[in-house]
Amino acid sequence: MSRISSFIIAGVIIIASVALAAFLISLAPEPTRTEQPPQVPFVQTGLVTAGSGPIPVFGSGTVRPSAEIDIVPQVGGKIVWVDPGFQSGGRVVAGQAIFRIEEVDYQYRVQEAEANLAASQVALLKEQEQASIARTQYELYSGRRRDEAAPSIANPLALREPQLNAARAAFDRDEARLADAKLALSRTKVTAPFDGFVQEESVDVGQIVAAGQPVARIFATDAVEVIVPLSDSDAALIPGLWSLAAGDGNRTVAVRVVARYGDGIYAWDGYVDRSEASLDKQTRTIDVIVRVPDPINSGSPIDGTVPLNGSPPLLVGKFVEVEIEGLELEGYYQVPRAALQSGNEVWVVNDGGAVSIIPVQVLQRTNDEVYVTGALASGQAVITGGIQFATEGMRVLTGADPTP
């Protein structure tokens, strides 16, 4: 077969294939055309609620004793008795004798001082009598010479005034020495200055201690303190913070202290006692001091906790959470924490599904909620998720069904 014939046959096949394809395409049904739904995003929302009551201020800190001192004997000597309960972890009460120092040496000093005082008293009485005689003799002598040029002022030595003053001074000195000896004797019994727990001790019978030597350390149990570092914005919500005076017992600002023990949670009632007058150099926060009275017995179980063996004490060194009763303001709102957007604004969804961007002033943040002020209304829906950005007036879908 010639080359021309081959080309003709190939061309006929191609033309027939194209015609067949066009015929088959013409027989296919027309596709159904549907309009795409509008691309409106679906969002999650929460509700705005009107705030009422005090705004809580949350913080945390470590419990420390309200008073902590070293036990230091004021006299030295050998320890002859120690209270069995005076040991690390033991509890003492105010005025309780905790150990005694041997008294014999101090009793001898008292007897010696009493003897010296008795001698000084006799010397003073003698000198008073002699001064009285000297005064009488001088007056008689002056009366006999009233017509002569007698001296107008008697010599103090003739009246024995210096000797009498010296005798009185010696008596006062020996009286003071007796009081000092009795005081030293009383100090051989060392007592607890307040109700407390023994943190550490190093005393035993037979031990020789010196005056001024620390032998134990105790801390008070009538109250404990919690140092709560707060930002200046949080501290500004505490009513009357800067007018509080340390230890004045002003309990106007209530506080709840919460601690966890095992599987249970317990709370203690306290109050803001005072605040530091300077910022912490490291954290740039303000240290607010919370005082908790009766930390040993005042704990209450919360959140369904069932105490297994009574409520535990609020131990020194425990890390706790605190909730301070802040200011009572008007016109503030509570919104879900997730609704607060960057730039301190919230995205409100109106009834028609349009977004409004509302700037707010943040008063307080918690784990779940934010306390704000702004052009909001109770019951409004605010966007908490579903979109990363929003513009004024953009439309969104809410609810369980995202279809328009």
C-alpha positions in Angstrom: 0.0 0.0 0.0 1.2 3.4 -1.0 2.1 6.0 1.6 -0.7 8.3 0.4 -3.3 5.6 0.9 -2.0 5.1 4.5 -2.4 8.8 5.3 -5.9 8.8 3.9 -7.0 5.9 6.0 -5.5 7.4 9.2 -7.3 10.7 8.5 -10.6 9.0 8.0 -10.2 7.1 11.4 -9.4 10.4 13.2 -12.4 12.2 11.7 -14.7 9.3 12.5 -13.5 9.2 16.2 -14.1 12.9 16.6 -17.5 12.7 15.1 -18.4 9.8 17.3 -17.2 11.6 20.5 -19.2 14.7 19.5 -22.3 12.5 19.0 -21.9 10.9 22.4 -21.4 14.2 24.2 -24.6 15.6 22.6 -26.5 12.6 24.0 -25.3 13.3 27.6 -27.9 15.0 30.0 -27.4 18.6 31.2 -25.9 18.8 34.8 -28.1 20.2 37.5 -27.0 23.6 38.6 -27.3 24.6 42.3 -26.4 27.8 44.0 -23.7 27.6 46.7 -24.8 28.7 50.3 -23.2 31.9 51.5 -19.9 31.4 53.3 -21.0 32.7 56.8 -18.8 31.3 59.7 -20.3 29.4 62.6 -19.2 30.7 66.1 -19.5 29.6 69.7 -21.0 32.2 72.1 -21.4 33.0 75.8 -23.6 35.4 77.7 -22.9 38.8 79.3 -24.2 39.0 82.9 -24.6 42.1 85.0 -22.2 42.1 87.9 -23.3 42.5 91.5 -21.5 42.5 94.9 -17.8 42.8 95.6 -15.3 42.0 92.8 -13.1 39.2 94.0 -9.3 39.6 94.0 -7.5 36.3 93.7 -4.0 35.5 94.7 -1.8 33.0 96.4 1.0 32.9 98.9 2.8 30.9 101.7 1.7 30.8 105.3 4.1 32.3 107.8 3.7 32.7 111.6 2.5 36.1 112.9 5.2 36.0 115.6 8.3 33.8 115.8 11.0 34.2 118.4 14.1 32.6 119.8 13.9 31.3 123.4 17.0 32.9 125.2 17.6 32.5 128.9 18.4 35.8 130.7 20.6 34.1 133.3 23.2 31.3 132.9 23.6 28.0 134.7 22.9 24.3 134.7 19.5 23.1 133.5 17.8 21.0 136.1 14.4 20.4 134.6 12.8 20.4 131.1 9.1 20.1 130.4 8.5 16.8 128.6 6.4 18.5 126.0 9.1 21.1 125.2 10.5 19.5 122.1 10.3 20.0 118.4 6.6 19.9 117.3 5.4 20.3 120.8 2.8 22.9 121.8 3.2 25.4 124.7 0.8 27.9 126.3 1.5 31.4 127.5 3.1 31.4 131.0 3.9 27.7 130.9 7.3 26.8 132.5 9.4 25.1 129.8 12.7 24.6 131.7 14.4 25.6 134.9 18.0 26.6 135.6 19.6 25.7 138.9 18.6 28.2 141.6 21.1 27.8 144.4 23.6 30.4 143.2 20.9 32.9 142.7 19.3 32.2 146.2 22.7 32.9 147.8 22.8 36.2 146.0 19.4 37.1 147.3 20.5 36.3 150.9 23.7 38.3 150.5 21.7 41.2 149.1 19.2 41.0 151.9 22.0 41.1 154.5 23.7 44.1 152.8 20.3 45.9 152.7 19.7 45.2 156.4 23.2 46.7 157.2 22.5 49.7 155.1 19.2 50.2 156.8 20.8 50.2 160.2 23.5 52.7 159.0 20.8 54.9 157.6 18.8 54.9 160.8 22.0 55.8 162.8 22.8 58.6 160.4 19.3 59.9 160.6 19.5 60.0 164.4 22.9 61.7 164.4 21.7 64.2 161.9 18.7 64.9 164.1 21.0 65.4 167.1 23.3 67.7 165.1 20.3 69.8 164.0 19.1 70.2 167.6 22.5 71.2 168.9 22.9 73.7 166.1 19.6 75.3 167.0 20.5 75.5 170.7 23.8 77.1 169.8 22.2 79.6 167.5 19.6 80.5 170.2 22.4 81.3 172.7 24.1 83.6 170.3 21.1 85.3 168.9 22.4 88.7 170.1 25.8 88.1 168.6 26.8 87.9 164.9 26.1 84.2 164.4 26.5 82.7 160.9 23.3 82.9 158.9 23.8 79.5 157.2 24.9 76.3 159.0 27.8 74.2 157.7 26.3 71.1 156.0 29.0 69.0 157.6 28.0 70.2 161.0 24.4 69.1 160.3 25.7 65.8 158.9 23.7 66.3 155.6 26.4 64.7 153.3 26.7 61.7 155.6 22.9 61.3 155.7 22.7 61.5 151.9 25.5 58.9 151.5 23.7 56.6 153.9 20.4 57.0 151.9 22.3 56.3 148.6 23.9 53.2 150.1 20.5 52.0 151.2 19.0 52.6 147.7 21.9 50.8 146.1 21.5 47.7 148.3 17.8 47.8 147.8 18.3 47.8 144.0 20.8 45.0 144.3 18.3 42.9 146.3 15.6 43.6 143.6 18.2 42.6 140.9 19.1 39.4 142.8 15.4 38.5 143.2 14.8 39.2 139.5 17.7 37.0 138.5 16.3 34.2 140.7 12.9 34.5 139.1 14.5 34.2 135.7 15.8 30.7 136.5 12.3 29.6 135.5 11.9 30.1 131.7 8.3 30.4 130.5 6.6 30.5 127.1 5.7 34.1 126.1 2.7 33.1 124.1 0.7 30.1 122.9 2.7 28.4 120.2 4.4 25.5 118.7 8.1 24.6 119.3 9.9 24.7 115.9 13.3 23.6 117.2 15.0 23.1 120.6 18.4 22.1 122.0 18.0 21.8 125.8 18.5 18.8 128.1 18.8 18.3 131.8 22.4 18.9 132.9 23.3 21.2 130.0 25.1 24.4 130.9 23.6 27.5 129.2 24.8 31.0 129.1 22.7 34.2 129.3 21.8 35.3 125.9 22.3 31.9 124.3 19.4 30.8 122.0 18.2 27.4 122.9 14.9 27.0 121.1 12.5 28.7 118.6 8.8 28.9 118.8 6.0 30.5 116.8 2.6 31.8 117.8 -0.6 29.9 117.1 -3.1 32.6 117.7 -2.8 33.8 114.1 -0.8 33.3 111.0 -0.1 35.5 108.0 -0.1 35.0 104.2 2.0 37.2 102.0 0.0 37.7 98.8 1.9 39.4 95.9 -0.6 41.4 93.8 -0.3 43.6 90.7 -1.1 47.3 91.3 -4.3 46.9 89.3 -5.5 44.0 91.7 -4.4 45.9 94.8 -6.4 48.9 93.6 -9.6 46.8 94.0 -9.0 46.3 97.7 -11.1 48.8 99.6 -9.1 51.1 102.0 -5.9 49.2 101.5 -3.6 52.1 102.2 -5.4 53.2 105.3 -5.0 49.9 107.1 -2.6 50.0 110.0 -0.6 46.9 111.0 -2.1 45.0 113.9 -5.1 47.4 114.4 -7.5 44.5 114.0 -9.5 46.3 111.3 -11.4 43.3 109.7 -13.4 45.3 107.1 -11.8 43.5 104.1 -12.8 39.8 104.4 -10.6 37.1 102.9 -11.0 33.3 102.4 -7.9 31.2 102.5 -8.1 27.8 100.8 -5.7 24.9 101.2 -5.7 21.3 100.0 -4.9 18.4 102.3 -4.8 15.0 100.8 -8.0 14.6 98.7 -9.8 17.3 100.7 -10.1 21.1 100.4 -10.4 23.4 103.5 -11.1 27.1 104.0 -10.2 29.6 106.7 -11.7 33.1 107.2 -9.3 35.9 107.5 -8.9 39.6 106.7 -6.4 42.0 105.1 -4.2 43.4 107.8 -1.9 45.7 105.9 0.3 46.0 102.8 3.9 46.7 102.1 4.7 50.3 101.2 7.0 49.5 98.4 7.1 47.3 95.3 9.0 44.0 95.3 12.3 44.6 93.5 12.2 41.3 91.7 8.5 40.8 90.8 7.4 44.5 90.8 4.3 43.5 92.8 2.7 44.8 96.0 2.8 42.4 99.0 -0.5 42.3 100.8 -0.5 40.7 104.2 -3.6 38.6 105.1 -4.1 37.5 108.7 -5.9 34.4 109.7 -7.0 34.1 113.4 -7.1 30.7 115.1 -5.5 28.8 112.2 -5.4 25.6 114.3 -9.2 25.1 114.8 -11.1 27.3 112.4 -10.7 25.3 109.1 -13.9 24.3 107.3 -14.3 21.6 104.6 -15.6 22.8 101.3 -16.5 21.4 97.8 -17.9 18.2 99.3 -14.9 17.4 101.4 -15.6 14.9 104.1 -13.0 15.3 106.9 -11.6 11.9 107.9 -10.3 12.9 111.3 -11.3 16.5 112.0 -10.2 19.6 110.1 -6.4 20.0 109.8 -4.5 23.1 111.0 -3.3 25.8 108.6 0.3 24.8 108.8 3.2 27.3 108.5 4.9 27.0 105.2 1.7 25.8 103.4 1.0 27.2 99.9 -2.5 28.5 99.8 -5.0 30.3 97.5 -6.7 33.4 98.7 -9.9 35.2 97.6 -10.1 38.8 98.8 -13.4 40.7 98.9 -12.8 43.7 96.6 -14.7 46.8 95.9 -18.4 47.0 95.1 -18.7 48.9 91.9 -21.7 49.8 89.8 -22.2 49.1 86.1 -19.7 46.3 85.6 -20.3 43.0 83.7 -19.1 39.4 83.8 -18.2 37.8 80.5 -16.6 34.4 79.7 -12.8 34.5 79.8 -12.6 33.2 76.2 -14.7 36.2 75.0 -12.0 38.7 75.9 -10.1 39.4 72.7 -6.7 41.0 72.2 -6.8 44.7 72.6 -9.3 44.4 75.5 -12.4 44.1 73.3 -15.3 41.7 73.0 -17.3 40.7 69.9 -21.0 41.0 70.5 -23.5 39.1 68.2 -26.6 41.2 67.6 -30.1 39.7 67.0 -29.6 39.7 63.2 -26.3 37.8 63.4 -24.1 40.9 62.8 -20.9 41.4 64.9 -20.3 44.5 66.9 -16.8 45.1 68.3 -17.0 46.6 71.8 -13.9 48.0 73.7 -13.9 47.2 77.4 -11.9 48.1 80.5 -10.8 45.0 82.4 -11.3 45.1 86.1 -10.4 41.5 87.1 -9.5 38.2 85.4 -10.3 34.8 86.8 -9.9 31.3 85.4 -13.4 31.3 83.8 -14.7 34.9 83.8 -13.6 38.5 83.3 -15.0 41.5 85.1 -15.2 44.4 82.7 -16.9 47.8 82.1 -18.1 49.1 78.7 -21.1 49.5 76.4 -22.5 46.1 77.1 -25.9 44.8 78.3 -26.9 41.9 80.3 -28.0 38.9 78.2 -25.9 39.8 75.1 -24.2 37.0 73.2 -20.4 37.3 72.9 -18.2 35.2 70.7 -16.0 32.8 72.6 -14.6 30.7 69.6 -15.0 29.7 66.0 -13.2 32.6 64.3 -9.8 34.2 64.6 -10.7 37.7 63.6 -13.9 39.8 63.1 -14.9 43.0 61.5 -17.6 45.4 62.4 -20.9 44.3 60.8 -19.8 40.9 59.6 -22.4 38.1 59.8 -22.0 34.9 61.8 -24.1 31.9 62.7 -24.7 30.8 66.2 -26.6 28.0 67.9 -26.3 24.2 67.4 -27.4 24.3 63.7 -24.9 26.1 61.5 -27.1 26.1 58.4 -28.6 29.5 57.4 
